[in-house]
Amino acid sequence: MSFFDLTGKVAILTGSSRGIGRAIAEAYAAAGAQVVISSRKQSDCEEVAAAINARHGRNAAIAIAANISDKVALKAMVDETRRQWGQIDILVCNAASNPHYGSLASVTDEQFRKIFDNNVLSTLWLITMVSSEMINIKDGAIVVISSVGGLFGSDKLGAYNMSKAADLQLVRNLAVEFGPYNIRINAIAPGVIRTDFAKPLWEDAASESEVRNAAPLGRIGEPHEIAGTAILLASKGGSYITGQTIVIDGGTSIRSAK
């Protein structure tokens, strides 16, 4: 038995046209899964799906665009996945929004609602849409990409961090609800990873140096370094892990303040 083989599994991944989502999609396909590439733009999704299919020489990926803020579009994505591939075994909720960088006192109501709608409510929508099938077959794995920010305070990312903390509690609650049906749900909390989404935290030399110096490993993480844990949580290797948050931050969060 291979602990990390995903052959025969179908996985939906939001925000998978770039960054962490794309790295996980590529890793899942390499492990044998069929993956649904989803983000806001169909053309971006098709480009990634084509690259994955060319690499593996099989129908390993399909592209179905959906904006996480649009419940109807998410439902259409789920329905189309079932129409084409008949099942959904794995869900990775990776897409997120952060329209505000600054203090909580300066966040507008519209920005605050968008952060929580996109980062928490849409995650619950999508999980609910796929979990009915998982409950019926008594099997499934769900991975929520949260953030190490959900464990700490911030004077610049307060609203975003609050939403990511809510994701961690969502995972714990649903692990209790889904456990009797053999559905596992866990969160990954990345630190600073070299993605466009996290660019404000590493794009200039001073910011990157600060991040590197804070990490015991002495560097910024790369998207593919999240993918291995995502495979663990979706595979037999992680069959007794549920309701947990796995921090991947190069050790930054365990270092005491100087």
Backbone as CSV, one residue per row, in Angstrom:
resi,resn,N_x,N_y,N_z,CA_x,CA_y,CA_z,C_x,C_y,C_z
1,MET,0.834,-1.191,0.000,0.000,0.000,0.000,0.878,1.253,0.000
2,SER,0.556,2.182,-0.895,1.247,3.468,-0.887,0.439,4.446,-0.044
3,PHE,1.063,5.014,0.959,0.352,5.926,1.849,-0.058,7.219,1.159
4,PHE,0.636,7.569,0.081,0.420,8.883,-0.514,-0.068,8.811,-1.957
5,ASP,-0.640,7.687,-2.334,-1.179,7.493,-3.682,-2.607,8.051,-3.739
6,LEU,-2.890,8.908,-4.704,-4.225,9.487,-4.881,-4.899,9.002,-6.163
7,THR,-4.415,7.905,-6.702,-4.997,7.365,-7.926,-6.483,7.077,-7.735
8,GLY,-7.284,7.529,-8.697,-8.724,7.308,-8.645,-9.489,8.364,-7.876
9,LYS,-8.791,9.303,-7.269,-9.438,10.364,-6.505,-9.665,11.598,-7.381
10,VAL,-10.765,12.294,-7.113,-11.082,13.543,-7.797,-11.007,14.677,-6.782
11,ALA,-10.252,15.710,-7.116,-10.038,16.818,-6.185,-10.416,18.148,-6.821
12,ILE,-11.193,18.941,-6.108,-11.457,20.334,-6.486,-10.529,21.223,-5.677
13,LEU,-9.883,22.170,-6.362,-8.982,23.094,-5.680,-9.325,24.521,-6.099
14,THR,-9.730,25.358,-5.150,-9.998,26.751,-5.480,-8.695,27.548,-5.452
15,GLY,-8.676,28.628,-6.202,-7.475,29.454,-6.261,-6.268,28.689,-6.754
16,SER,-6.484,27.810,-7.742,-5.412,26.899,-8.157,-4.766,27.251,-9.488
17,SER,-4.963,28.480,-9.956,-4.302,28.883,-11.198,-2.903,29.441,-10.945
18,ARG,-2.542,29.606,-9.678,-1.205,30.113,-9.354,-0.895,29.831,-7.883
19,GLY,0.323,30.119,-7.496,0.733,30.068,-6.102,0.555,28.721,-5.428
20,ILE,0.124,28.765,-4.183,-0.025,27.561,-3.377,-1.037,26.607,-3.986
21,GLY,-2.164,27.134,-4.464,-3.200,26.283,-5.056,-2.690,25.515,-6.257
22,ARG,-1.943,26.192,-7.124,-1.399,25.508,-8.301,-0.376,24.442,-7.886
23,ALA,0.464,24.764,-6.919,1.468,23.791,-6.467,0.799,22.534,-5.925
24,ILE,-0.292,22.693,-5.178,-1.001,21.528,-4.645,-1.657,20.747,-5.771
25,ALA,-2.267,21.442,-6.724,-2.896,20.765,-7.862,-1.879,19.935,-8.632
26,GLU,-0.720,20.501,-8.881,0.324,19.772,-9.609,0.786,18.547,-8.821
27,ALA,0.912,18.696,-7.508,1.338,17.570,-6.677,0.272,16.479,-6.633
28,TYR,-0.987,16.862,-6.539,-2.071,15.886,-6.536,-2.100,15.107,-7.846
29,ALA,-1.947,15.818,-8.957,-1.943,15.145,-10.260,-0.770,14.171,-10.357
30,ALA,0.383,14.579,-9.847,1.554,13.694,-9.864,1.325,12.462,-8.991
31,ALA,0.480,12.600,-7.967,0.169,11.470,-7.083,-0.967,10.608,-7.623
32,GLY,-1.484,10.957,-8.804,-2.480,10.123,-9.460,-3.888,10.658,-9.493
33,ALA,-4.152,11.779,-8.834,-5.511,12.326,-8.776,-5.895,13.025,-10.071
34,GLN,-7.205,13.159,-10.262,-7.746,14.049,-11.282,-8.129,15.335,-10.570
35,VAL,-7.682,16.473,-11.099,-7.830,17.738,-10.382,-8.659,18.735,-11.182
36,VAL,-9.472,19.485,-10.456,-10.251,20.574,-11.038,-9.537,21.879,-10.716
37,ILE,-9.070,22.554,-11.755,-8.399,23.835,-11.586,-9.457,24.928,-11.608
38,SER,-9.521,25.722,-10.547,-10.550,26.758,-10.460,-9.982,28.051,-9.896
39,SER,-10.315,29.130,-10.566,-10.052,30.485,-10.073,-11.033,31.385,-10.797
40,ARG,-10.830,32.679,-10.761,-11.824,33.580,-11.341,-11.841,33.572,-12.863
41,LYS,-10.682,33.401,-13.504,-10.592,33.530,-14.957,-10.448,32.158,-15.615
42,GLN,-11.359,31.854,-16.536,-11.341,30.573,-17.220,-10.050,30.364,-18.004
43,SER,-9.555,31.420,-18.638,-8.330,31.298,-19.441,-7.138,30.896,-18.581
44,ASP,-7.041,31.461,-17.386,-5.948,31.094,-16.481,-6.061,29.634,-16.050
45,CYS,-7.293,29.205,-15.779,-7.517,27.812,-15.368,-7.150,26.856,-16.502
46,GLU,-7.542,27.208,-17.718,-7.267,26.349,-18.865,-5.773,26.221,-19.115
47,GLU,-5.038,27.286,-18.903,-3.585,27.249,-19.100,-2.925,26.260,-18.139
48,VAL,-3.337,26.303,-16.882,-2.761,25.397,-15.886,-3.176,23.954,-16.157
49,ALA,-4.454,23.746,-16.475,-4.935,22.387,-16.759,-4.199,21.789,-17.952
50,ALA,-3.989,22.592,-18.986,-3.280,22.110,-20.177,-1.843,21.716,-19.832
51,ALA,-1.195,22.505,-18.993,0.186,22.198,-18.602,0.252,20.896,-17.801
52,ILE,-0.704,20.689,-16.914,-0.734,19.458,-16.123,-1.001,18.250,-17.015
53,ASN,-1.951,18.367,-17.932,-2.262,17.250,-18.834,-1.086,16.923,-19.743
54,ALA,-0.388,17.946,-20.213,0.776,17.710,-21.077,1.879,16.997,-20.303
55,ARG,2.027,17.347,-19.047,3.086,16.738,-18.232,2.808,15.269,-17.949
56,HIS,1.531,14.934,-17.755,1.200,13.574,-17.342,0.656,12.711,-18.469
57,GLY,0.401,13.291,-19.624,-0.050,12.515,-20.769,-1.369,11.821,-20.566
58,ARG,-2.228,12.418,-19.752,-3.555,11.849,-19.503,-4.501,12.973,-19.119
59,ASN,-5.770,12.651,-19.004,-6.765,13.640,-18.608,-6.712,13.822,-17.096
60,ALA,-5.685,14.508,-16.649,-5.458,14.673,-15.216,-6.128,15.920,-14.663
61,ALA,-6.469,16.873,-15.532,-6.993,18.149,-15.046,-8.056,18.698,-15.980
62,ILE,-9.043,19.349,-15.382,-10.017,20.125,-16.138,-10.100,21.509,-15.514
63,ALA,-10.535,22.481,-16.310,-10.614,23.868,-15.869,-12.070,24.291,-15.740
64,ILE,-12.435,24.745,-14.541,-13.788,25.248,-14.309,-13.677,26.513,-13.465
65,ALA,-13.808,27.657,-14.096,-13.683,28.927,-13.371,-14.878,29.136,-12.452
66,ALA,-14.614,29.743,-11.301,-15.681,30.111,-10.367,-15.133,31.137,-9.389
67,ASN,-15.868,32.211,-9.195,-15.503,33.218,-8.205,-16.030,32.768,-6.844
68,ILE,-15.190,32.740,-5.835,-15.614,32.226,-4.533,-16.707,33.076,-3.893
69,SER,-16.892,34.305,-4.370,-17.942,35.153,-3.814,-19.307,34.859,-4.426
70,ASP,-19.344,33.999,-5.437,-20.571,33.710,-6.189,-21.039,32.287,-5.873
71,LYS,-22.052,32.161,-5.031,-22.530,30.853,-4.601,-23.058,30.035,-5.770
72,VAL,-23.722,30.694,-6.706,-24.265,30.005,-7.875,-23.130,29.434,-8.724
73,ALA,-22.061,30.210,-8.900,-20.919,29.746,-9.693,-20.221,28.566,-9.027
74,LEU,-20.121,28.598,-7.709,-19.510,27.476,-6.985,-20.341,26.203,-7.151
75,LYS,-21.653,26.357,-7.058,-22.526,25.198,-7.246,-22.396,24.643,-8.653
76,ALA,-22.292,25.529,-9.639,-22.130,25.091,-11.020,-20.814,24.338,-11.204
77,MET,-19.755,24.791,-10.526,-18.468,24.108,-10.598,-18.567,22.703,-10.014
78,VAL,-19.218,22.587,-8.874,-19.390,21.275,-8.237,-20.217,20.352,-9.134
79,ASP,-21.300,20.874,-9.675,-22.164,20.064,-10.546,-21.428,19.614,-11.802
80,GLU,-20.620,20.510,-12.385,-19.888,20.162,-13.605,-18.808,19.119,-13.308
81,THR,-18.193,19.224,-12.148,-17.203,18.207,-11.761,-17.859,16.838,-11.680
82,ARG,-19.007,16.767,-11.039,-19.725,15.488,-10.934,-20.170,14.991,-12.304
83,ARG,-20.563,15.916,-13.176,-21.004,15.508,-14.514,-19.851,14.896,-15.300
84,GLN,-18.671,15.495,-15.199,-17.538,15.015,-15.984,-16.840,13.817,-15.349
85,TRP,-16.708,13.825,-14.029,-15.906,12.795,-13.372,-16.678,11.954,-12.359
86,GLY,-17.934,12.294,-12.119,-18.807,11.416,-11.353,-18.707,11.469,-9.846
87,GLN,-17.698,12.129,-9.306,-17.500,12.098,-7.862,-16.595,13.241,-7.437
88,ILE,-16.577,13.499,-6.140,-15.628,14.450,-5.541,-15.123,13.815,-4.250
89,ASP,-13.838,13.514,-4.215,-13.244,12.846,-3.055,-12.474,13.796,-2.149
90,ILE,-11.950,14.870,-2.742,-11.065,15.785,-2.023,-11.455,17.217,-2.371
91,LEU,-11.487,18.066,-1.375,-11.709,19.494,-1.594,-10.593,20.271,-0.923
92,VAL,-9.992,21.187,-1.665,-8.991,22.101,-1.104,-9.515,23.524,-1.262
93,CYS,-9.819,24.156,-0.139,-10.297,25.549,-0.133,-9.083,26.451,0.066
94,ASN,-8.587,26.986,-1.038,-7.368,27.775,-0.996,-7.601,29.252,-1.299
95,ALA,-8.559,29.563,-2.164,-8.785,30.947,-2.570,-9.184,31.807,-1.376
96,ALA,-8.704,33.049,-1.361,-9.015,33.973,-0.275,-8.852,35.402,-0.782
97,SER,-9.347,36.352,0.008,-9.253,37.765,-0.350,-8.729,38.575,0.821
98,ASN,-8.019,39.651,0.505,-7.621,40.613,1.529,-7.569,42.007,0.916
99,PRO,-8.710,42.698,0.861,-8.749,44.024,0.250,-8.268,45.146,1.166
100,HIS,-7.826,44.814,2.373,-7.425,45.868,3.317,-6.101,45.526,3.970
101,TYR,-5.178,46.492,3.958,-3.886,46.356,4.633,-3.733,47.568,5.546
102,GLY,-3.966,47.362,6.833,-3.919,48.481,7.769,-4.626,48.117,9.055
103,SER,-4.863,49.104,9.892,-5.444,48.870,11.205,-6.923,48.502,11.098
104,LEU,-7.446,47.859,12.143,-8.869,47.544,12.185,-9.711,48.811,12.222
105,ALA,-9.168,49.875,12.785,-9.912,51.127,12.844,-10.136,51.724,11.459
106,SER,-9.281,51.350,10.513,-9.387,51.938,9.174,-10.098,51.034,8.163
107,VAL,-10.486,49.836,8.560,-11.158,48.939,7.619,-12.600,49.388,7.443
108,THR,-13.080,49.399,6.199,-14.466,49.776,5.954,-15.377,48.568,6.174
109,ASP,-16.657,48.854,6.367,-17.612,47.764,6.520,-17.607,46.869,5.285
110,GLU,-17.524,47.475,4.125,-17.533,46.702,2.878,-16.320,45.785,2.791
111,GLN,-15.145,46.301,3.155,-13.934,45.480,3.133,-14.024,44.344,4.150
112,PHE,-14.518,44.646,5.341,-14.622,43.636,6.386,-15.559,42.514,5.961
113,ARG,-16.706,42.884,5.396,-17.662,41.871,4.948,-17.081,41.021,3.814
114,LYS,-16.357,41.673,2.906,-15.767,40.924,1.791,-14.753,39.903,2.309
115,ILE,-13.939,40.293,3.272,-12.943,39.386,3.832,-13.610,38.166,4.443
116,PHE,-14.645,38.388,5.246,-15.299,37.258,5.910,-16.185,36.462,4.954
117,ASP,-16.824,37.136,4.010,-17.629,36.412,3.025,-16.760,35.488,2.184
118,ASN,-15.627,35.997,1.717,-14.776,35.210,0.823,-13.905,34.195,1.550
119,ASN,-13.485,34.512,2.753,-12.526,33.650,3.447,-13.169,32.643,4.386
120,VAL,-14.418,32.908,4.791,-15.082,32.009,5.733,-16.401,31.480,5.176
121,LEU,-17.313,32.380,4.828,-18.631,31.949,4.377,-18.549,31.118,3.099
122,SER,-17.754,31.557,2.126,-17.666,30.803,0.866,-17.050,29.432,1.093
123,THR,-16.136,29.328,2.061,-15.550,28.033,2.405,-16.630,27.098,2.938
124,LEU,-17.486,27.622,3.800,-18.589,26.816,4.326,-19.557,26.424,3.216
125,TRP,-19.843,27.354,2.304,-20.710,27.022,1.154,-20.172,25.795,0.422
126,LEU,-18.895,25.891,0.043,-18.303,24.857,-0.807,-18.208,23.523,-0.080
127,ILE,-17.839,23.570,1.186,-17.772,22.334,1.967,-19.147,21.684,2.041
128,THR,-20.165,22.487,2.271,-21.528,21.954,2.348,-21.942,21.323,1.026
129,MET,-21.547,21.931,-0.086,-21.912,21.419,-1.409,-21.300,20.053,-1.698
130,VAL,-20.068,19.824,-1.234,-19.406,18.547,-1.551,-19.591,17.498,-0.464
131,SER,-19.900,17.927,0.761,-19.902,16.979,1.874,-21.081,16.014,1.848
132,SER,-22.190,16.402,1.197,-23.339,15.488,1.152,-22.970,14.176,0.469
133,GLU,-22.201,14.273,-0.596,-21.738,13.072,-1.301,-20.761,12.276,-0.443
134,MET,-19.846,12.978,0.232,-18.882,12.313,1.095,-19.578,11.590,2.246
135,ILE,-20.632,12.203,2.771,-21.397,11.583,3.858,-22.038,10.285,3.372
136,ASN,-22.539,10.299,2.157,-23.203,9.108,1.613,-22.248,7.932,1.452
137,ILE,-21.022,8.219,1.016,-20.065,7.136,0.780,-19.154,6.900,1.991
138,LYS,-19.321,7.747,3.008,-18.527,7.657,4.239,-17.016,7.690,3.961
139,ASP,-16.642,8.689,3.183,-15.215,8.884,2.896,-15.023,10.266,2.296
140,GLY,-13.909,10.896,2.607,-13.605,12.193,2.016,-12.539,12.920,2.809
141,ALA,-11.876,13.854,2.135,-10.843,14.666,2.778,-11.002,16.109,2.330
142,ILE,-10.974,17.011,3.294,-11.104,18.446,3.026,-9.914,19.151,3.657
143,VAL,-9.291,20.030,2.885,-8.137,20.796,3.359,-8.449,22.283,3.185
144,VAL,-8.349,23.026,4.263,-8.559,24.474,4.222,-7.201,25.157,4.376
145,ILE,-6.847,25.972,3.403,-5.593,26.722,3.499,-5.878,27.999,4.274
146,SER,-5.444,28.017,5.516,-5.641,29.170,6.385,-4.365,30.014,6.353
147,SER,-3.882,30.430,7.491,-2.656,31.229,7.563,-2.156,31.220,8.992
148,VAL,-0.842,31.302,9.131,-0.274,31.432,10.464,-0.768,32.714,11.123
149,GLY,-1.221,33.665,10.297,-1.787,34.899,10.830,-3.007,34.664,11.692
150,GLY,-3.693,33.542,11.484,-4.854,33.217,12.298,-4.508,32.892,13.738
151,LEU,-3.215,32.781,14.037,-2.767,32.448,15.394,-2.203,33.650,16.146
152,PHE,-2.074,34.792,15.447,-1.396,35.946,16.034,-2.159,37.241,15.735
153,GLY,-1.837,38.271,16.490,-2.370,39.597,16.215,-1.495,40.324,15.202
154,SER,-2.048,41.385,14.634,-1.307,42.168,13.642,-1.863,43.582,13.591
155,ASP,-0.988,44.561,13.392,-1.455,45.938,13.247,-1.712,46.306,11.789
156,LYS,-1.480,45.348,10.875,-1.698,45.607,9.444,-2.675,44.613,8.809
157,LEU,-2.768,43.413,9.369,-3.581,42.352,8.764,-4.650,41.838,9.728
158,GLY,-5.146,42.717,10.581,-6.064,42.297,11.629,-7.327,41.636,11.117
159,ALA,-7.998,42.239,10.145,-9.248,41.680,9.633,-9.001,40.351,8.923
160,TYR,-7.944,40.299,8.129,-7.586,39.055,7.438,-7.268,37.958,8.446
161,ASN,-6.481,38.303,9.462,-6.111,37.307,10.471,-7.331,36.802,11.235
162,MET,-8.280,37.685,11.502,-9.512,37.257,12.168,-10.255,36.228,11.324
163,SER,-10.302,36.463,10.017,-10.998,35.508,9.137,-10.273,34.176,9.103
164,LYS,-8.955,34.218,9.154,-8.191,32.978,9.116,-8.284,32.218,10.440
165,ALA,-8.436,32.939,11.543,-8.700,32.286,12.819,-10.069,31.617,12.789
166,ALA,-11.032,32.265,12.150,-12.366,31.670,12.013,-12.304,30.384,11.198
167,ASP,-11.458,30.349,10.180,-11.285,29.122,9.397,-10.808,27.964,10.265
168,LEU,-9.924,28.255,11.192,-9.400,27.204,12.066,-10.498,26.639,12.961
169,GLN,-11.371,27.502,13.444,-12.485,27.018,14.258,-13.513,26.293,13.393
170,LEU,-13.708,26.742,12.167,-14.595,26.045,11.236,-14.128,24.607,11.038
171,VAL,-12.829,24.429,10.883,-12.254,23.094,10.714,-12.510,22.235,11.945
172,ARG,-12.305,22.804,13.109,-12.530,22.026,14.341,-13.994,21.615,14.475
173,ASN,-14.903,22.562,14.227,-16.328,22.245,14.351,-16.745,21.160,13.363
174,LEU,-16.324,21.307,12.111,-16.747,20.350,11.084,-16.086,18.994,11.274
175,ALA,-14.902,18.964,11.864,-14.276,17.668,12.161,-15.146,16.868,13.122
176,VAL,-15.755,17.554,14.085,-16.657,16.886,15.017,-17.913,16.405,14.295
177,GLU,-18.472,17.247,13.439,-19.693,16.888,12.724,-19.471,15.764,11.714
178,PHE,-18.316,15.806,11.034,-18.073,14.867,9.935,-17.387,13.582,10.368
179,GLY,-16.812,13.568,11.562,-16.071,12.395,12.013,-16.833,11.085,11.894
180,PRO,-18.109,11.019,12.300,-18.850,9.754,12.202,-19.004,9.237,10.768
181,TYR,-18.737,10.087,9.792,-18.878,9.687,8.385,-17.521,9.449,7.715
182,ASN,-16.458,9.379,8.533,-15.113,9.121,8.015,-14.645,10.226,7.064
183,ILE,-15.112,11.438,7.290,-14.649,12.593,6.519,-13.666,13.365,7.391
184,ARG,-12.472,13.554,6.870,-11.438,14.286,7.609,-11.338,15.708,7.068
185,ILE,-11.216,16.665,7.972,-11.039,18.056,7.560,-9.955,18.686,8.419
186,ASN,-8.982,19.291,7.772,-7.840,19.886,8.460,-7.464,21.207,7.792
187,ALA,-6.683,21.984,8.514,-6.196,23.262,7.990,-4.682,23.245,7.888
188,ILE,-4.197,23.951,6.888,-2.772,24.246,6.773,-2.623,25.748,7.001
189,ALA,-1.679,26.119,7.859,-1.435,27.533,8.158,-0.038,27.912,7.678
190,PRO,0.082,28.371,6.434,1.394,28.774,5.938,1.862,30.077,6.580
191,GLY,3.180,30.199,6.683,3.772,31.478,7.020,3.919,32.288,5.740
192,VAL,4.977,33.052,5.647,5.198,33.848,4.432,5.720,32.929,3.327
193,ILE,4.936,32.819,2.266,5.292,31.990,1.115,5.457,32.913,-0.093
194,ARG,6.385,32.594,-0.956,6.678,33.472,-2.097,5.583,33.353,-3.171
195,THR,4.470,34.024,-2.910,3.350,34.070,-3.848,2.982,35.523,-4.106
196,ASP,2.211,35.759,-5.168,1.743,37.112,-5.447,0.856,37.630,-4.315
197,PHE,0.063,36.731,-3.730,-0.857,37.126,-2.660,-0.097,37.704,-1.470
198,ALA,1.077,37.140,-1.179,1.858,37.573,-0.018,2.927,38.597,-0.374
199,LYS,2.886,39.133,-1.581,3.944,40.015,-2.062,4.242,41.208,-1.151
200,PRO,3.219,41.833,-0.543,3.541,42.964,0.339,4.480,42.605,1.482
201,LEU,4.571,41.319,1.794,5.405,40.881,2.928,6.827,40.525,2.515
202,TRP,7.109,40.471,1.190,8.461,40.076,0.789,8.980,40.811,-0.445
203,GLU,8.201,41.718,-1.033,8.576,42.244,-2.349,9.788,43.169,-2.331
204,ASP,10.086,43.823,-1.218,11.299,44.644,-1.196,12.351,43.962,-0.327
205,ALA,13.595,44.386,-0.509,14.726,43.713,0.140,14.630,43.757,1.660
206,ALA,14.167,44.878,2.199,14.088,45.000,3.658,13.048,44.047,4.226
207,SER,11.899,43.957,3.561,10.842,43.055,4.031,11.289,41.610,3.951
208,GLU,11.926,41.238,2.846,12.376,39.855,2.697,13.426,39.513,3.745
209,SER,14.317,40.442,4.009,15.352,40.199,5.016,14.735,39.998,6.387
210,GLU,13.698,40.763,6.702,13.029,40.628,7.999,12.385,39.255,8.140
211,VAL,11.748,38.794,7.058,11.110,37.477,7.084,12.160,36.382,7.224
212,ARG,13.230,36.488,6.450,14.287,35.474,6.503,14.925,35.403,7.888
213,ASN,15.176,36.547,8.477,15.825,36.585,9.787,14.930,36.027,10.890
214,ALA,13.622,36.118,10.696,12.686,35.622,11.709,12.536,34.101,11.673
215,ALA,12.882,33.487,10.550,12.684,32.046,10.378,13.949,31.273,10.738
216,PRO,13.865,30.282,11.615,15.031,29.443,11.898,15.655,28.833,10.645
217,LEU,14.826,28.525,9.643,15.383,27.980,8.400,16.030,29.059,7.543
218,GLY,15.838,30.320,7.887,16.569,31.408,7.255,16.145,31.761,5.841
219,ARG,14.903,31.468,5.488,14.444,31.784,4.137,12.928,31.868,4.086
220,ILE,12.430,32.356,2.966,10.989,32.394,2.707,10.562,31.055,2.118
221,GLY,9.360,30.626,2.443,8.852,29.371,1.896,8.445,29.499,0.441
222,GLU,8.445,28.385,-0.262,8.020,28.329,-1.665,6.707,27.550,-1.758
223,PRO,5.872,27.849,-2.760,4.562,27.197,-2.863,4.602,25.672,-2.800
224,HIS,5.601,25.059,-3.461,5.637,23.596,-3.487,5.867,22.995,-2.101
225,GLU,6.359,23.813,-1.156,6.622,23.296,0.179,5.353,23.164,1.022
226,ILE,4.232,23.644,0.500,2.940,23.416,1.141,2.300,22.133,0.602
227,ALA,2.676,21.761,-0.612,1.993,20.670,-1.318,2.163,19.311,-0.645
228,GLY,3.322,19.043,-0.073,3.546,17.741,0.555,2.591,17.487,1.710
229,THR,2.373,18.495,2.513,1.434,18.359,3.624,0.009,18.202,3.114
230,ALA,-0.312,18.899,2.021,-1.644,18.767,1.429,-1.885,17.346,0.918
231,ILE,-0.846,16.705,0.397,-0.974,15.303,-0.012,-1.197,14.413,1.207
232,LEU,-0.422,14.623,2.256,-0.596,13.852,3.494,-2.047,13.921,3.970
233,LEU,-2.611,15.115,4.021,-3.947,15.296,4.583,-5.049,14.749,3.692
234,ALA,-4.741,14.527,2.413,-5.747,13.995,1.491,-5.620,12.499,1.271
235,SER,-4.576,11.880,1.792,-4.252,10.496,1.457,-4.375,9.566,2.667
236,LYS,-4.105,8.274,2.421,-4.127,7.292,3.502,-3.088,7.599,4.571
237,GLY,-2.045,8.304,4.177,-1.022,8.676,5.147,-1.548,9.548,6.269
238,GLY,-2.642,10.256,6.005,-3.230,11.131,7.020,-4.579,10.654,7.504
239,SER,-4.811,9.344,7.439,-6.153,8.802,7.685,-6.655,8.960,9.116
240,TYR,-5.762,9.299,10.062,-6.220,9.488,11.446,-5.971,10.922,11.917
241,ILE,-5.881,11.827,10.952,-5.688,13.242,11.275,-6.959,13.993,10.913
242,THR,-7.569,14.649,11.873,-8.722,15.492,11.575,-8.856,16.583,12.627
243,GLY,-9.392,17.728,12.208,-9.608,18.856,13.097,-8.348,19.611,13.478
244,GLN,-7.251,19.361,12.763,-5.963,19.928,13.142,-5.548,21.098,12.248
245,THR,-4.641,21.895,12.778,-3.997,22.961,12.014,-2.506,22.683,11.974
246,ILE,-1.969,22.528,10.792,-0.538,22.267,10.634,0.135,23.545,10.150
247,VAL,1.025,24.068,10.967,1.739,25.309,10.642,2.966,24.993,9.793
248,ILE,3.113,25.708,8.689,4.273,25.543,7.806,4.879,26.931,7.604
249,ASP,5.850,27.269,8.445,6.383,28.642,8.418,7.891,28.703,8.624
250,GLY,8.580,27.592,8.370,10.027,27.597,8.545,10.474,27.748,9.979
251,GLY,9.533,27.571,10.910,9.856,27.662,12.325,9.680,29.051,12.932
252,THR,9.200,30.002,12.143,9.081,31.382,12.635,8.265,31.477,13.916
253,SER,7.153,30.760,13.970,6.225,30.910,15.095,6.714,30.277,16.397
254,ILE,7.780,29.478,16.331,8.275,28.851,17.570,9.488,29.597,18.150
255,ARG,9.910,30.634,17.437,11.085,31.374,17.913,10.661,32.459,18.893
256,SER,11.322,32.556,20.008,10.998,33.587,20.997,11.452,34.949,20.507
257,ALA,10.765,35.984,20.983,11.125,37.358,20.590,12.498,37.703,21.143
258,LYS,13.240,38.456,20.353,14.590,38.858,20.802,14.511,40.185,21.528
